[in-house]
Amino acid sequence: MARTDRLMRLMDALRRTAGPVTAQVLATETGVSLRQLYRDIATLRAGGALIDGEAGLGYTLTEDTALPPQSFSQLEIEALVLALSGLDQLADPALTRAGQDAMARIIATLPDRQARQAMNTALRSFRRPDDRPPVTIDMDLMRQAIWDEHSVTFRYTDLKGRVTEREVWPLAMSYGEGNLMLLGHCRTRLDYRMFHVSQIEDLARGTESFRPKRVALVREFAQTRPAPDRR
């Protein structure tokens, strides 16, 4: 892991915790040895982060100078916390953790009064996990292919049980009620297709780059979809 990424992950771990967190927990979070963790704490302190504590007692981030101050209305804070709290319903641990890290960074930039509001919001999401099938593919690989505008290959079983090998330009992910869908441009069919992610197996990075076409293709797909029947 690059040094900058490692230090950012350590700051995120400190932001997420309200009280002292042990060096061992921080080392596990960042995937380093205790010796490296102590060096990273020293690096952050040298960079201006005010971190209380020491080995054996735990560490607390008391002032985060790495982020500029922010200000939100109370309703904006409630909306952010409510939206991010729904990520744990998507059965995607990496996406859930990203939301938690983002919220921790936002809270770290707020004045004390607004930070307390964010920690004690009035609006909560208590939805039960839906019946979406578990995700069995490498979602990091899929997201990276979308961002890179690079094709992926996979074996796909359609709803009639037919199995085909596909190379697809992945365009977007759609999180719906009870299902997770991939919008892609199939290189076999030369047309847009919606794939049930739960039916995808053996996902791998493909051979084709389609940069910089993704945004234009998504717009074209949206324009060609029939308008919803609102009768």
N, C-alpha and C positions, 0 to 999 in steps of 0.2 A: 504494500500500500504506500502511495506517495506520502511524503512528510506532511504536506499541506492538508491532504485529505484526512490523515490520521489526527492532526491537531484540531481540525474542524469537527471530527467525530467526537473527540474528547470534550470540546466545548459544548456540543449538543448534549452529551451525557450529563455534564454538570448543570446545564440549563434545565433539564427535565426533572432534576431532584430538588426538593424543597429543603432537605436537611443534609447533614454530612453523609457522604457516600465513601465507602472504603476504597483504598487503592486497588484491592483485588477485584472489586466489582468494575471499577473503571478500566482496569487492564483487560478484563474479559470483554467489556463492551467494545474496546478499541482493538482487541486482538494483538496485544503486545505483552512483553514481560513486565514484571514489576519494576525492574531496573529502568526499562525504557519509559514506563509510565512516570516515574519520578523525574526523569529528564524532560519529558513533555510538559509536566506541570511547571517545572522551572522555566521552560521556554515560554509558556503562556504568561507567566508572571512577568518575565522580562519584557514581554510585548505589551504589558499594561493591564492585563486582566487581574482583578483583585480576587484572589482565591485564598480563603481562610483554611487553616488546618495543616496537618502534617501526617507523616507515616504513623500508623497505629491509631489515629484519631478520626481519620476521614477528612474529606474536603468539601467545601461549600463555595460556590461562586457568589460573591457578595456584590460585585459590580462588574458589568460587562462593557468594556470600552470598545469592543470590536464592532458593535452595532450602533448606528445612530438612533437617537430617541424617536419614538413614534407616538402618535396620539390618535385614538379612536373614540367614537361615541360609545355609550354603554350598549346600545342596540347593535352597533357594528361588532363589538366584542362578542356579544351573545351569538350573532350570526356566524362568526368565524368558528367559535368553539363548537356550535351545533353542527356545522357542516363537516368539520374535521372529525368529530366524534363518530360520524357514520361510516368512516372508512373501515372500521373493524368488522363491518358486515360483509365485506367483499372477499373474504378468504384469501387475502393477499398480504402476508405479513410485512413485506418490504414496503408496500404502499402505506400500510398503517403506520409503520415506524417513521416514514418520511413525513406523514401528517403530524405526528407527535413532535418530531424535531422542528418542523416549521412553526407549530404553535409555541413551542418553548422559546424559539428565537423571537417571535412576536412579543411574548410576555416579557422577555428580557429587556425589550426596548421601551416598555410602558412605564409611565410614572407609577409610584407606589399604589395610589388609589385605584388606578385602572388595572394594575397587575392583580390586586386583590379581587376586583370584579371578575377578571378572567379565571381566577382560581375557584370562584364561588358563583358560577353562573346560575341563572334561574331557569333557563331552557335546557332541557336534557333530552337525549334520544335513548329510548329504552326499547327499540325494536328488537324483536326476536330474530335470530339468524334465519334467513330464508332457506328454501330447499334447493338452492343452487348446487349443482354437482361440484365436488372438490376440484380445484385446479391442479392438474398433474404435469403441466408443462413448465418450462423455465420462463417465468414471466419477465425476468430481467432481460433475457435474450430477446423476447418479443418486443418489449418496450424499446430496447436499444436499436433493433432493426427498424422500427417505426421512426425513431428520431434520426437514424442515419440514412433513411430512405434506401434500404437495402432489402433484397428479397429474402424470404425464408422458404424452406421446404418442410413438408410434413406428410404423414399418412392421415387421411381423413375418412371417417365413417359417417355417411350421411344418415338422415333419419329413417331411411328405408333399409339400412344395413349394408349398403354398397360401399366398398373400400376402394379409394383411389389415392395415387401419389400426386401431390400438388407442389408446384412452385408458385408463390404468391407474392405480390407486392403488398405488404401490410400497410394499411392507411390509418386505421383508428381502432380503438377498443370501445365497446359499448357495454356499460353496466346496466342491465335491465332487471326487472323483477324476476328472480328465479333463474336468470341465465346471464352468461358473459359471452359476448359476441365479438368476432373479429371482422371488420370491414376490410376486404382486400380486393385487389385486381388480379384475378387468376390468370396466369400466363398460359395455362392449358386451354381454358375457355375463352380467353381474351375478352373478359367481361368482369363486371363487379359481382362479388359474391359475399354473402354474410355467412360466416362459419361459426358453429357452436364450438367454443374453446374446449369444452369437455369432450368433444369428439376428435380432438387433435392428438396425434401421437408422433413420437420421434421428431420433434421440432429441431431444426438445425438452420444455421445461416446459409443462405443460398449463394448464387453466383452473380446475380444482377444488381447493379445500382440503378435506381430510378430518380436520383437527385437531379434537378430540383422540382419534381412533378407532384409531390404528395398533396400540397395544398390545392393545386389546380384540380387534381383528380377527386379530392373530397368535395370540392365545390361542384364539379360536374355531376358526381353521384347525387348530391342533394338536389340539383336542378332536374335530374331525370326521374326522381322518385315521384310517384303519383301523389297528388294532394290528398290529405286524409279526409275521409267522409265525415262531415260534421252534422249530418242530419239527425 
